[in-house]
Amino acid sequence: MTPFSLPENLDDLDEAEQSRKKEIYHRRLVHYHYVKNTEECIEFHYAALTGPIGILRRRLFYYAGDP
């Protein structure tokens, strides 16, 4: 897993688009640190997150929320 960065052309975007890009960056950064720290501190939880059943559960949970 690689850390994310803000787009290089951030200054060229309008204020609304900058805000959206920063929000996406923040969410990805939080997720990145959560996964990395879980991998280091709670190995069995990390294994459950990255295992095939964990991926299936996440997808089911995600799609169950769709109308």
DOZA-588390 format. One record per atom (N, C-alpha, C, CB): atom name; y, z, x. Coordinates in nm, 3 decimals, m for minus. Glycine has a CB too. Example, Ala and Ser with C-alpha at 12.3 -4.5 7.8 and 13.67 -1.06 7.14 Angstrom:
BEGIN
<r a="N" Y="m0.569" Z="0.780" X="1.319"/>
<r a="CA" Y="m0.450" Z="0.780" X="1.230"/>
<r a="C" Y="m0.330" Z="0.780" X="1.320"/>
<r a="CB" Y="m0.447" Z="0.905" X="1.131"/>
<r a="N" Y="m0.225" Z="0.708" X="1.285"/>
<r a="CA" Y="m0.106" Z="0.714" X="1.367"/>
<r a="C" Y="0.003" Z="0.787" X="1.290"/>
<r a="CB" Y="m0.060" Z="0.572" X="1.408"/>
//
This chain:
BEGIN
<r a="N" Y="m0.117" Z="0.000" X="0.085"/>
<r a="CA" Y="0.000" Z="0.000" X="0.000"/>
<r a="C" Y="0.124" Z="0.000" X="0.090"/>
<r a="CB" Y="m0.001" Z="0.123" X="m0.097"/>
<r a="N" Y="0.215" Z="m0.091" X="0.062"/>
<r a="CA" Y="0.335" Z="m0.103" X="0.143"/>
<r a="C" Y="0.456" Z="m0.055" X="0.065"/>
<r a="CB" Y="0.355" Z="m0.248" X="0.191"/>
<r a="N" Y="0.551" Z="0.009" X="0.132"/>
<r a="CA" Y="0.673" Z="0.053" X="0.062"/>
<r a="C" Y="0.758" Z="m0.067" X="0.020"/>
<r a="CB" Y="0.756" Z="0.148" X="0.151"/>
<r a="N" Y="0.834" Z="m0.048" X="m0.082"/>
<r a="CA" Y="0.918" Z="m0.154" X="m0.137"/>
<r a="C" Y="1.060" Z="m0.141" X="m0.083"/>
<r a="CB" Y="0.918" Z="m0.150" X="m0.290"/>
<r a="N" Y="1.138" Z="m0.247" X="m0.098"/>
<r a="CA" Y="1.278" Z="m0.243" X="m0.058"/>
<r a="C" Y="1.361" Z="m0.314" X="m0.163"/>
<r a="CB" Y="1.299" Z="m0.307" X="0.082"/>
<r a="N" Y="1.488" Z="m0.286" X="m0.161"/>
<r a="CA" Y="1.579" Z="m0.354" X="m0.253"/>
<r a="C" Y="1.594" Z="m0.500" X="m0.212"/>
<r a="CB" Y="1.718" Z="m0.283" X="m0.255"/>
<r a="N" Y="1.626" Z="m0.588" X="m0.306"/>
<r a="CA" Y="1.644" Z="m0.729" X="m0.270"/>
<r a="C" Y="1.761" Z="m0.749" X="m0.174"/>
<r a="CB" Y="1.666" Z="m0.813" X="m0.396"/>
<r a="N" Y="1.750" Z="m0.848" X="m0.090"/>
<r a="CA" Y="1.854" Z="m0.874" X="0.010"/>
<r a="C" Y="1.984" Z="m0.921" X="m0.054"/>
<r a="CB" Y="1.805" Z="m0.977" X="0.109"/>
<r a="N" Y="1.975" Z="m0.987" X="m0.168"/>
<r a="CA" Y="2.095" Z="m1.041" X="m0.234"/>
<r a="C" Y="2.149" Z="m0.946" X="m0.341"/>
<r a="CB" Y="2.063" Z="m1.177" X="m0.297"/>
<r a="N" Y="2.130" Z="m0.817" X="m0.323"/>
<r a="CA" Y="2.173" Z="m0.718" X="m0.423"/>
<r a="C" Y="2.323" Z="m0.724" X="m0.447"/>
<r a="CB" Y="2.132" Z="m0.578" X="m0.379"/>
<r a="N" Y="2.401" Z="m0.744" X="m0.343"/>
<r a="CA" Y="2.547" Z="m0.748" X="m0.357"/>
<r a="C" Y="2.595" Z="m0.871" X="m0.435"/>
<r a="CB" Y="2.613" Z="m0.746" X="m0.220"/>
<r a="N" Y="2.514" Z="m0.975" X="m0.437"/>
<r a="CA" Y="2.552" Z="m1.098" X="m0.508"/>
<r a="C" Y="2.526" Z="m1.091" X="m0.658"/>
<r a="CB" Y="2.477" Z="m1.215" X="m0.449"/>
<r a="N" Y="2.446" Z="m0.993" X="m0.702"/>
<r a="CA" Y="2.411" Z="m0.981" X="m0.843"/>
<r a="C" Y="2.521" Z="m0.910" X="m0.921"/>
<r a="CB" Y="2.277" Z="m0.907" X="m0.858"/>
<r a="N" Y="2.525" Z="m0.934" X="m1.052"/>
<r a="CA" Y="2.622" Z="m0.863" X="m1.134"/>
<r a="C" Y="2.578" Z="m0.717" X="m1.152"/>
<r a="CB" Y="2.639" Z="m0.932" X="m1.273"/>
<r a="N" Y="2.664" Z="m0.635" X="m1.209"/>
<r a="CA" Y="2.640" Z="m0.491" X="m1.215"/>
<r a="C" Y="2.515" Z="m0.456" X="m1.296"/>
<r a="CB" Y="2.762" Z="m0.422" X="m1.274"/>
<r a="N" Y="2.493" Z="m0.524" X="m1.408"/>
<r a="CA" Y="2.376" Z="m0.497" X="m1.492"/>
<r a="C" Y="2.247" Z="m0.531" X="m1.418"/>
<r a="CB" Y="2.385" Z="m0.576" X="m1.623"/>
<r a="N" Y="2.246" Z="m0.643" X="m1.349"/>
<r a="CA" Y="2.127" Z="m0.684" X="m1.275"/>
<r a="C" Y="2.102" Z="m0.592" X="m1.156"/>
<r a="CB" Y="2.141" Z="m0.830" X="m1.227"/>
<r a="N" Y="2.209" Z="m0.547" X="m1.090"/>
<r a="CA" Y="2.194" Z="m0.450" X="m0.980"/>
<r a="C" Y="2.131" Z="m0.321" X="m1.032"/>
<r a="CB" Y="2.332" Z="m0.421" X="m0.915"/>
<r a="N" Y="2.178" Z="m0.276" X="m1.146"/>
<r a="CA" Y="2.125" Z="m0.153" X="m1.204"/>
<r a="C" Y="1.977" Z="m0.168" X="m1.236"/>
<r a="CB" Y="2.203" Z="m0.115" X="m1.331"/>
<r a="N" Y="1.939" Z="m0.283" X="m1.291"/>
<r a="CA" Y="1.799" Z="m0.308" X="m1.324"/>
<r a="C" Y="1.713" Z="m0.312" X="m1.198"/>
<r a="CB" Y="1.785" Z="m0.440" X="m1.401"/>
<r a="N" Y="1.760" Z="m0.378" X="m1.094"/>
<r a="CA" Y="1.685" Z="m0.386" X="m0.968"/>
<r a="C" Y="1.671" Z="m0.248" X="m0.903"/>
<r a="CB" Y="1.754" Z="m0.483" X="m0.870"/>
<r a="N" Y="1.777" Z="m0.167" X="m0.910"/>
<r a="CA" Y="1.771" Z="m0.032" X="m0.853"/>
<r a="C" Y="1.673" Z="0.056" X="m0.931"/>
<r a="CB" Y="1.910" Z="0.032" X="m0.853"/>
<r a="N" Y="1.669" Z="0.041" X="m1.063"/>
<r a="CA" Y="1.575" Z="0.117" X="m1.145"/>
<r a="C" Y="1.432" Z="0.080" X="m1.112"/>
<r a="CB" Y="1.603" Z="0.094" X="m1.294"/>
<r a="N" Y="1.404" Z="m0.049" X="m1.099"/>
<r a="CA" Y="1.269" Z="m0.094" X="m1.061"/>
<r a="C" Y="1.232" Z="m0.041" X="m0.924"/>
<r a="CB" Y="1.260" Z="m0.249" X="m1.064"/>
<r a="N" Y="1.327" Z="m0.046" X="m0.830"/>
<r a="CA" Y="1.303" Z="0.004" X="m0.695"/>
<r a="C" Y="1.270" Z="0.153" X="m0.699"/>
<r a="CB" Y="1.425" Z="m0.022" X="m0.605"/>
<r a="N" Y="1.347" Z="0.229" X="m0.776"/>
<r a="CA" Y="1.324" Z="0.373" X="m0.785"/>
<r a="C" Y="1.186" Z="0.403" X="m0.842"/>
<r a="CB" Y="1.433" Z="0.439" X="m0.872"/>
<r a="N" Y="1.147" Z="0.334" X="m0.948"/>
<r a="CA" Y="1.015" Z="0.356" X="m1.007"/>
<r a="C" Y="0.903" Z="0.324" X="m0.908"/>
<r a="CB" Y="0.999" Z="0.272" X="m1.134"/>
<r a="N" Y="0.916" Z="0.214" X="m0.837"/>
<r a="CA" Y="0.814" Z="0.176" X="m0.740"/>
<r a="C" Y="0.808" Z="0.275" X="m0.624"/>
<r a="CB" Y="0.840" Z="0.035" X="m0.687"/>
<r a="N" Y="0.923" Z="0.323" X="m0.581"/>
<r a="CA" Y="0.927" Z="0.419" X="m0.472"/>
<r a="C" Y="0.860" Z="0.551" X="m0.512"/>
<r a="CB" Y="1.071" Z="0.444" X="m0.428"/>
<r a="N" Y="0.888" Z="0.598" X="m0.631"/>
<r a="CA" Y="0.825" Z="0.721" X="m0.680"/>
<r a="C" Y="0.674" Z="0.702" X="m0.688"/>
<r a="CB" Y="0.882" Z="0.761" X="m0.818"/>
<r a="N" Y="0.630" Z="0.588" X="m0.741"/>
<r a="CA" Y="0.487" Z="0.561" X="m0.751"/>
<r a="C" Y="0.423" Z="0.555" X="m0.612"/>
<r a="CB" Y="0.463" Z="0.430" X="m0.827"/>
<r a="N" Y="0.489" Z="0.489" X="m0.519"/>
<r a="CA" Y="0.438" Z="0.477" X="m0.383"/>
<r a="C" Y="0.416" Z="0.616" X="m0.321"/>
<r a="CB" Y="0.534" Z="0.395" X="m0.296"/>
<r a="N" Y="0.518" Z="0.702" X="m0.331"/>
<r a="CA" Y="0.506" Z="0.835" X="m0.272"/>
<r a="C" Y="0.402" Z="0.920" X="m0.344"/>
<r a="CB" Y="0.641" Z="0.906" X="m0.274"/>
<r a="N" Y="0.389" Z="0.904" X="m0.475"/>
<r a="CA" Y="0.287" Z="0.978" X="m0.550"/>
<r a="C" Y="0.148" Z="0.940" X="m0.500"/>
<r a="CB" Y="0.300" Z="0.950" X="m0.701"/>
<r a="N" Y="0.123" Z="0.810" X="m0.487"/>
<r a="CA" Y="m0.009" Z="0.765" X="m0.443"/>
<r a="C" Y="m0.036" Z="0.808" X="m0.300"/>
<r a="CB" Y="m0.021" Z="0.612" X="m0.456"/>
<r a="N" Y="0.060" Z="0.791" X="m0.211"/>
<r a="CA" Y="0.040" Z="0.828" X="m0.070"/>
<r a="C" Y="0.015" Z="0.978" X="m0.055"/>
<r a="CB" Y="0.162" Z="0.787" X="0.014"/>
<r a="N" Y="0.094" Z="1.060" X="m0.125"/>
<r a="CA" Y="0.075" Z="1.205" X="m0.114"/>
<r a="C" Y="m0.055" Z="1.249" X="m0.180"/>
<r a="CB" Y="0.192" Z="1.278" X="m0.178"/>
<r a="N" Y="m0.095" Z="1.184" X="m0.287"/>
<r a="CA" Y="m0.223" Z="1.215" X="m0.351"/>
<r a="C" Y="m0.337" Z="1.180" X="m0.257"/>
<r a="CB" Y="m0.237" Z="1.140" X="m0.484"/>
<r a="N" Y="m0.325" Z="1.067" X="m0.189"/>
<r a="CA" Y="m0.428" Z="1.026" X="m0.094"/>
<r a="C" Y="m0.445" Z="1.129" X="0.017"/>
<r a="CB" Y="m0.394" Z="0.889" X="m0.034"/>
<r a="N" Y="m0.336" Z="1.186" X="0.064"/>
<r a="CA" Y="m0.341" Z="1.281" X="0.175"/>
<r a="C" Y="m0.383" Z="1.421" X="0.131"/>
<r a="CB" Y="m0.207" Z="1.289" X="0.242"/>
<r a="N" Y="m0.341" Z="1.463" X="0.012"/>
<r a="CA" Y="m0.360" Z="1.603" X="m0.029"/>
<r a="C" Y="m0.478" Z="1.625" X="m0.123"/>
<r a="CB" Y="m0.237" Z="1.653" X="m0.094"/>
<r a="N" Y="m0.505" Z="1.531" X="m0.211"/>
<r a="CA" Y="m0.609" Z="1.551" X="m0.313"/>
<r a="C" Y="m0.699" Z="1.426" X="m0.313"/>
<r a="CB" Y="m0.547" Z="1.575" X="m0.456"/>
<r a="N" Y="m0.793" Z="1.424" X="m0.221"/>
<r a="CA" Y="m0.875" Z="1.305" X="m0.202"/>
<r a="C" Y="m0.956" Z="1.268" X="m0.327"/>
<r a="CB" Y="m0.968" Z="1.325" X="m0.085"/>
<r a="N" Y="m1.013" Z="1.368" X="m0.396"/>
<r a="CA" Y="m1.096" Z="1.335" X="m0.512"/>
<r a="C" Y="m1.012" Z="1.278" X="m0.626"/>
<r a="CB" Y="m1.171" Z="1.459" X="m0.560"/>
<r a="N" Y="m0.888" Z="1.321" X="m0.639"/>
<r a="CA" Y="m0.800" Z="1.264" X="m0.741"/>
<r a="C" Y="m0.762" Z="1.120" X="m0.703"/>
<r a="CB" Y="m0.672" Z="1.351" X="m0.758"/>
<r a="N" Y="m0.736" Z="1.098" X="m0.576"/>
<r a="CA" Y="m0.704" Z="0.963" X="m0.529"/>
<r a="C" Y="m0.823" Z="0.870" X="m0.553"/>
<r a="CB" Y="m0.666" Z="0.965" X="m0.379"/>
<r a="N" Y="m0.943" Z="0.919" X="m0.526"/>
<r a="CA" Y="m1.063" Z="0.837" X="m0.549"/>
<r a="C" Y="m1.076" Z="0.803" X="m0.697"/>
<r a="CB" Y="m1.190" Z="0.911" X="m0.500"/>
<r a="N" Y="m1.043" Z="0.897" X="m0.785"/>
<r a="CA" Y="m1.049" Z="0.870" X="m0.929"/>
<r a="C" Y="m0.943" Z="0.769" X="m0.970"/>
<r a="CB" Y="m1.032" Z="1.000" X="m1.009"/>
<r a="N" Y="m0.826" Z="0.775" X="m0.908"/>
<r a="CA" Y="m0.719" Z="0.680" X="m0.941"/>
<r a="C" Y="m0.752" Z="0.539" X="m0.897"/>
<r a="CB" Y="m0.590" Z="0.724" X="m0.876"/>
<r a="N" Y="m0.814" Z="0.524" X="m0.784"/>
<r a="CA" Y="m0.836" Z="0.391" X="m0.726"/>
<r a="C" Y="m0.974" Z="0.335" X="m0.755"/>
<r a="CB" Y="m0.815" Z="0.396" X="m0.579"/>
<r a="N" Y="m1.062" Z="0.414" X="m0.814"/>
<r a="CA" Y="m1.197" Z="0.365" X="m0.846"/>
<r a="C" Y="m1.193" Z="0.268" X="m0.963"/>
<r a="CB" Y="m1.290" Z="0.482" X="m0.879"/>
<r a="N" Y="m1.299" Z="0.192" X="m0.981"/>
<r a="CA" Y="m1.301" Z="0.091" X="m1.089"/>
<r a="C" Y="m1.286" Z="0.152" X="m1.228"/>
<r a="CB" Y="m1.429" Z="0.012" X="m1.083"/>
<r a="N" Y="m1.341" Z="0.269" X="m1.252"/>
<r a="CA" Y="m1.328" Z="0.332" X="m1.383"/>
<r a="C" Y="m1.183" Z="0.378" X="m1.405"/>
<r a="CB" Y="m1.425" Z="0.453" X="m1.397"/>
<r a="N" Y="m1.117" Z="0.427" X="m1.301"/>
<r a="CA" Y="m0.977" Z="0.468" X="m1.313"/>
<r a="C" Y="m0.886" Z="0.351" X="m1.348"/>
<r a="CB" Y="m0.930" Z="0.533" X="m1.184"/>
<r a="N" Y="m0.913" Z="0.238" X="m1.287"/>
<r a="CA" Y="m0.834" Z="0.118" X="m1.315"/>
<r a="C" Y="m0.856" Z="0.074" X="m1.459"/>
<r a="CB" Y="m0.871" Z="0.003" X="m1.217"/>
<r a="N" Y="m0.982" Z="0.078" X="m1.504"/>
<r a="CA" Y="m1.013" Z="0.042" X="m1.643"/>
<r a="C" Y="m0.943" Z="0.136" X="m1.741"/>
<r a="CB" Y="m1.165" Z="0.045" X="m1.667"/>
<r a="N" Y="m0.946" Z="0.266" X="m1.712"/>
<r a="CA" Y="m0.879" Z="0.363" X="m1.800"/>
<r a="C" Y="m0.728" Z="0.337" X="m1.808"/>
<r a="CB" Y="m0.904" Z="0.505" X="m1.751"/>
<r a="N" Y="m0.667" Z="0.308" X="m1.694"/>
<r a="CA" Y="m0.522" Z="0.281" X="m1.694"/>
<r a="C" Y="m0.490" Z="0.159" X="m1.779"/>
<r a="CB" Y="m0.471" Z="0.260" X="m1.551"/>
<r a="N" Y="m0.571" Z="0.054" X="m1.766"/>
<r a="CA" Y="m0.547" Z="m0.067" X="m1.845"/>
<r a="C" Y="m0.567" Z="m0.040" X="m1.994"/>
<r a="CB" Y="m0.640" Z="m0.180" X="m1.799"/>
<r a="N" Y="m0.672" Z="0.034" X="m2.029"/>
<r a="CA" Y="m0.694" Z="0.067" X="m2.169"/>
<r a="C" Y="m0.579" Z="0.149" X="m2.225"/>
<r a="CB" Y="m0.826" Z="0.144" X="m2.185"/>
<r a="N" Y="m0.533" Z="0.247" X="m2.148"/>
<r a="CA" Y="m0.422" Z="0.330" X="m2.191"/>
<r a="C" Y="m0.295" Z="0.247" X="m2.207"/>
<r a="CB" Y="m0.398" Z="0.444" X="m2.091"/>
<r a="N" Y="m0.271" Z="0.157" X="m2.115"/>
<r a="CA" Y="m0.153" Z="0.071" X="m2.120"/>
<r a="C" Y="m0.156" Z="m0.018" X="m2.243"/>
<r a="CB" Y="m0.143" Z="m0.014" X="m1.993"/>
<r a="N" Y="m0.270" Z="m0.084" X="m2.265"/>
<r a="CA" Y="m0.280" Z="m0.177" X="m2.379"/>
<r a="C" Y="m0.291" Z="m0.105" X="m2.513"/>
<r a="CB" Y="m0.400" Z="m0.268" X="m2.360"/>
<r a="N" Y="m0.337" Z="0.017" X="m2.514"/>
<r a="CA" Y="m0.347" Z="0.093" X="m2.639"/>
<r a="C" Y="m0.207" Z="0.124" X="m2.695"/>
<r a="CB" Y="m0.426" Z="0.223" X="m2.617"/>
<r a="N" Y="m0.108" Z="0.128" X="m2.608"/>
<r a="CA" Y="0.028" Z="0.155" X="m2.652"/>
<r a="C" Y="0.101" Z="0.034" X="m2.708"/>
<r a="CB" Y="0.106" Z="0.210" X="m2.538"/>
<r a="N" Y="0.043" Z="m0.085" X="m2.690"/>
<r a="CA" Y="0.105" Z="m0.206" X="m2.744"/>
<r a="C" Y="0.096" Z="m0.208" X="m2.896"/>
<r a="CB" Y="0.040" Z="m0.332" X="m2.684"/>
<r a="N" Y="0.197" Z="m0.260" X="m2.963"/>
<r a="CA" Y="0.189" Z="m0.266" X="m3.109"/>
<r a="C" Y="0.086" Z="m0.367" X="m3.158"/>
<r a="CB" Y="0.325" Z="m0.300" X="m3.167"/>
//
